């Protein structure tokens, strides 16, 4: 390989690094080239796997294996920043102010790009990312001098949604990382979901710092969410999959759809990810890719698809150098001058012309396919996305593709393997197929729950012998409206409800006693003398369980012991009832307060309690 280069891990001591860099540059300044040869310096802020693509692209030009740039020696420096925003900013500052680069390839993450792009813009140094896909980075007023060889995530959102529709899924959950990439990456997907009636059951933000992976998985399981859309980076994605596996959510009946943050590199995933499906940036075939692979050689391999996009980021910069050098502009003559004062007005004018006249709106056949940069610095079109599936070989297999022109295309037999090692035709459903019946206990009381006939439901012949409402469509009130609303919530699943009214499930009990009608003196507590010598009371009785008398407390007991799933109605929240079961937040607080003179308050007075 011709030309000096430097690779530095930015985690090392800054003082040591600067001393080393100055010494290296002093040695470098003694190197000589043919007078006619011009030089162009570029910085690279990528991990080793993606930086490999950028290195090969530079080597291909320096060795004369490409006609992208001729008569110019390309020098580069690589900094590995662990995708840390502070370290990346320091590395970019060093590359610009010490190594004097005229452009930078990187970074990988959108959140890092959002931090260092303004700094690079302030120094009039183009920043070209091969993998930062946050749609908000398209704002040229916020991020001038920023461009990318990958399309923003609006296209990936369309590809994912096409896959969703192919299987008629209408209920999904989203899990995303707590950074720019995670929060903004599925904006287009969410817009399409809303437009086409797809319900997003839950959106969860996962964080390494908060260590909330297990709790998120548990909530998804409680929601009975079957289809998960995951927009996180690789390491976080693997932790998510491991937690899902431990919770039994990587088997039959589940689908996990991932974005390029997880699918661009399979090496970090475990065997538990088998069945994972996602979109990965496609790479077209062509002469440029053939030359690139020949230069790479048989001893090396590309493990991350974004390495190809890093190569095209270099190619974009170098082609712009060539077109600028070949232009008739007076500034182009000064582009390679060594004596141009760094960051002078003249230097900034040259950089401005280089970026806005030659990098922006560039068009060429690259390693990944046709590269067209639009006025926002975004790549237009893109080769599209491969639909990839993590299978038994612990690697991704391409099972389909998506592009703007032709939409989604999936392979049939022998294609997709679902979680649980299920074949392509046994795909998951987005909800349980069994319908759940929920038993509701309420009071027949206007405006909460009453029959439309204007009489008691029993008088309208709308109750059976068990006290169940026969036809729910003939009822109305707040409880009916609430239940109808709950049925529309996707995360509650597929259910129907049966309504029982407290008054209609009670049965009359009686015994003989010496009493006079209307005078309850001869009856037990709580019983009434309804006719001479007969005491009666209303009871709720279930075989094998304690009979419950007609009290508000026993209404709560009937629900608490499992006879009904929900108790809903005009019911007071009291301390004794709250001890029996969990009660909802009251829908109304009266705010009424009783005031009494202290000297008239009898010490024997006790607060009212529910009748037993």
HELIX and SHEET records of a PDB file:
HELIX    1   1 UNK A   14  UNK A   29  1                                  16    
HELIX    2   2 UNK A   48  UNK A   62  1                                  15    
HELIX    3   3 UNK A   85  UNK A   97  1                                  13    
HELIX    4   4 UNK A  110  UNK A  122  1                                  13    
HELIX    5   5 UNK A  135  UNK A  138  5                                   4    
HELIX    6   6 UNK A  153  UNK A  166  1                                  14    
HELIX    7   7 UNK A  180  UNK A  184  1                                   5    
HELIX    8   8 UNK A  187  UNK A  195  1                                   9    
HELIX    9   9 UNK A  213  UNK A  222  1                                  10    
HELIX   10  10 UNK A  234  UNK A  246  1                                  13    
HELIX   11  11 UNK A  260  UNK A  263  1                                   4    
HELIX   12  12 UNK A  271  UNK A  273  5                                   3    
HELIX   13  13 UNK A  287  UNK A  296  1                                  10    
HELIX   14  14 UNK A  306  UNK A  326  1                                  21    
HELIX   15  15 UNK A  330  UNK A  334  1                                   5    
HELIX   16  16 UNK A  345  UNK A  354  1                                  10    
HELIX   17  17 UNK A  355  UNK A  359  3                                   5    
HELIX   18  18 UNK A  472  UNK A  474  5                                   3    
HELIX   19  19 UNK A  478  UNK A  488  1                                  11    
HELIX   20  20 UNK A  490  UNK A  492  5                                   3    
HELIX   21  21 UNK A  502  UNK A  505  1                                   4    
HELIX   22  22 UNK A  520  UNK A  522  5                                   3    
HELIX   23  23 UNK A  552  UNK A  560  1                                   9    
HELIX   24  24 UNK A  575  UNK A  578  1                                   4    
HELIX   25  25 UNK A  598  UNK A  600  5                                   3    
SHEET    1   A 6 UNK A   5  UNK A   9  0                                        
SHEET    2   A 6 UNK A  72  UNK A  80  1                                        
SHEET    3   A 6 UNK A  38  UNK A  45  1                                        
SHEET    4   A 6 UNK A 103  UNK A 106  1                                        
SHEET    5   A 6 UNK A 126  UNK A 129  1                                        
SHEET    6   A 6 UNK A 146  UNK A 148  1                                        
SHEET    1   B 8 UNK A 199  UNK A 206  0                                        
SHEET    2   B 8 UNK A 171  UNK A 177  1                                        
SHEET    3   B 8 UNK A 227  UNK A 231  1                                        
SHEET    4   B 8 UNK A 255  UNK A 258  1                                        
SHEET    5   B 8 UNK A 277  UNK A 281  1                                        
SHEET    6   B 8 UNK A 385  UNK A 390 -1                                        
SHEET    7   B 8 UNK A 396  UNK A 403 -1                                        
SHEET    8   B 8 UNK A 407  UNK A 410 -1                                        
SHEET    1   C 2 UNK A 363  UNK A 366  0                                        
SHEET    2   C 2 UNK A 369  UNK A 372 -1                                        
SHEET    1   D 3 UNK A 495  UNK A 501  0                                        
SHEET    2   D 3 UNK A 436  UNK A 442  1                                        
SHEET    3   D 3 UNK A 566  UNK A 567  1                                        
SHEET    1   E 2 UNK A 450  UNK A 451  0                                        
SHEET    2   E 2 UNK A 475  UNK A 476 -1                                        
SHEET    1   F 3 UNK A 507  UNK A 512  0                                        
SHEET    2   F 3 UNK A 534  UNK A 540 -1                                        
SHEET    3   F 3 UNK A 528  UNK A 531 -1                                        
SHEET    1   G 3 UNK A 507  UNK A 512  0                                        
SHEET    2   G 3 UNK A 534  UNK A 540 -1                                        
SHEET    3   G 3 UNK A 548  UNK A 549 -1                                        
END                                                                             
